[in-house]
């Protein structure tokens, strides 16, 4: 690919190579069934709490110190690299929500190709709701690019939305390409050649925005995860104020000092914003609402039905209606059905049949 000149005539050929590369990469990540070796010890941590955050970074950037000071969990800290060898879990309570933190072992360049324990580390990172990339403030930018490359190679897309492409396989009828806006890179030929590489010859493809060949490959592969990410620049006690001002302008970035516990409030606020959680308070009949332990839902699923399922799946069978107080209703209280969408800090009372 590096030797190919980039122009209109070769776009078709490059698209084909990209698809081939993505296919080989996927085979690397998910090895074909063979001898069933046992799982790597210490990597499968049960998911608890309302959200899960993974700390990813190079060895010796202060991930373990950060976990110890945030969650009060002791993760072994020492002045040499690769102190942490397995996943260390911790839990913090913030604004009533239980958030699980995972201190993952340091990754090195080439992790996506299986160097170190990179593969297991990144497989755990795929299950997180938010990734914190911990960087050393004295050498951040080179490291940031390397870690992003490692995660991208594993099908993790940071701080991006899934591409706006409709894709549907059919039994017959060839490939139908519809573009709702002008395309700068993809044409019918390129799309056909990429799909042919996956042995797909009949499909409807709708391009709803100007997309690239990589976006199309992501959609066809279908195993990509889109995770928000915050860059945590640690060890700010070692730089000057002027340098700190420059760092603050980097997007998605929080400077901290894990050792001195500086700027943790800012970090927790940003984590809360990126997790997009919604808190719902419950109110038993004839009593005051319980403001100490809210039911926490992700902002994509906040209907009354989702709320009932989170508490117990039998609750929806006995559901008659709900009374809601808060910003999602016009009157306080208001009677609502199970399709009503709740907002942050609403109070709800379920009335059974």
Steps between C-alpha positions, in 0.01 A plus 500: 500500500785736582646453151172566317445852364175650621271618221159426355619203298658320797223576756328177401818297557572668836147426621556134420829491693341675802223240511752217477705651781195542726405136439846371594504723809171355617636148465793604717271632774256210508714191443314216330381223733779264588633354821296650783769653716385640834433876524783728616473526876389829651352647183135405528358734765126479559316818402353675804350842565340732247795564270847370435813705436835360383839666552721445197856625467868420480678346799600745776270791418318481834186294429529305826562814708194658341285195581627486861427867561162504324351177629707423809592159354858393537653420163869418530712810432875493440759700311555238230297425186235225479423497873134423430469163328127429520185711505439670835137607554379783724164673555424866565167654592436827322169691502327184624627278218735207549780517244741213452862593424740253342876548521626311195864393458716738293491447124796534267539575132388198300241391758234449233730246335518307828813648661509501879153428629362759264228285354334416831534861621329639193231229510406622851511861377236413238246424775536840672254790476783752511876476448748719686828518311759589764802684360819634649489878457873516416466278190132502407442544128708218357350259752147623433535411129646154572220406744233630262647283223503193725133548596390583144664180377273311740183659367458756780405842365562781748273805536328436167150411387418191289513601129161589355473210256200274448607146411269206440581164342248344257457169321504635143498822299865601500640802681283812519691812600306810604681816605295781655788748465805537271783253574866600477652152528254214441341415166303194392808314376694547826202395712450188287866402524508544879183291543629235257802455728249394771319278248190723514342543155143601590437791736339840541751768601383852595761770556343781704815710542834540323682185617832327432589143404604438863152598623337254261738222613411578866130457424547174306728354771236591758727430799608858567429661836465876541623610843543852641850572626673752726875567488635533854835680508668394822802641690416871452703573814808479274415779251459879499172696506550622139524142376185414696307777320593348163396150614156624607423585135530136383148354442372212721787555740539542880837576664539350849758391753409155634771514766393837649127448423482823298200575277304181583169697518543615143576143388192356677275771350629421152455124556139566600439710186647235269318205660162668436318329787148586617402473868142407591382519863232262630207590722313236700127570545426744780869565578762755404722427196826315569776739386789288626507217245367588153441248223755589231424448130706575185356801313417286194247289696299711743134405450283389792517146359884503513476624859272206594728247328800634692324432834336165418368344180170395664420860587396582143238219502322655802545857372185714491635856475770719655492836676789727406629824652776696327613671181367237255131570583275808484305439822638376833413218548394378156358160408707338224515170310799273450622683186556833677864620489651601835758774557785544749387524866133417438304339785281202411236292678379177334136403547429128454183333376 
